[in-house]
Amino acid sequence: MHLAQLLASAMRRRHLSVEALALTTGIRTPRIKAFLEDGTDGPVHPTAQELKELADTLALPAESVTQDAQRVVATT
């Protein structure tokens, strides 16, 4: 599953807005919005620490969050 879809689905399940997720994780709101719009395909790429924070906060398995990011790193 694409990172953007994974995040959007998890946020819906937990009833979290972008702003609430930003406040909880410490990741800036514009970065989270970029991840939701483009996943790892856009100009803003999530760091390993950001992916860990998102996975922890949204109760997602870390490997499911990092799979898409690793695919992009491998192709660049």
RAWOKA-V48782 format. One line per field, one symbol per residue. ss: DSSP state (H for helix, E for strand, - for the rest). A space follows every 10 residues. Layout:
ss=???
This chain:
ss=--HHHHHHHH HHHH---HHH HHHHH---HH HHHHHHHH-- -------HHH HHHHHHH--- -HHHHHHHHH HHHHH-
